[in-house]
Amino acid sequence: MEIDTMNIAIIAQNRKKELMVQFCIAYCGILSQHELCATGTTGKLIMEATGLKVNCLLPGVSGGEEQVAARAAYNELDLVLIFRDPLEKHSESDFANLQRICDMNNIPFATNVATAEVLIQGLIRGDLAWRDIVNPKK
């Protein structure tokens, strides 16, 4: 089955960056078929470890998360993967706006490796093809 190109945003908080890199190594084959953007440091680490092409935004604390949220608000994303650290201070509020925007636009949104795994498996099977119906690529 041929998979349409999806726009995937990737964010990882500091203590979850290595886990995100390992996740991207594991799914490098599928991720390479899609357009990736990531907050600055996370994107750089992923590119170095995997060779994947990643559009690096600003670092998360410098506006990268807001750049992802803006893309989600314009329905330019098909999937958002965030590995957040629930023990990090202010972790809940950091992504509340992004999650709200994703909910408004029906953008699949994972905040941990378990949910990201389910979404990536769905991507592999073509379960997210409905995104191309609600958000056709021009």
HELIX and SHEET records of a PDB file:
HELIX    1   1 ASN A   14  LYS A   16  5                                   3    
HELIX    2   2 LYS A   17  ALA A   26  1                                  10    
HELIX    3   3 CYS A   28  LEU A   31  1                                   4    
HELIX    4   4 GLY A   40  THR A   50  1                                  11    
HELIX    5   5 GLY A   60  SER A   62  5                                   3    
HELIX    6   6 GLY A   64  ALA A   73  1                                  10    
HELIX    7   7 SER A   91  ASP A   94  1                                   4    
HELIX    8   8 ALA A   96  MET A  104  1                                   9    
HELIX    9   9 VAL A  113  ARG A  125  1                                  13    
HELIX   10  10 TRP A  130  VAL A  134  1                                   5    
SHEET    1   A 5 VAL A  54  CYS A  56  0                                        
SHEET    2   A 5 GLU A  35  ALA A  38  1                                        
SHEET    3   A 5 ASN A   7  ALA A  12  1                                        
SHEET    4   A 5 LEU A  79  PHE A  83  1                                        
SHEET    5   A 5 PHE A 109  ALA A 110  1                                        
END                                                                             
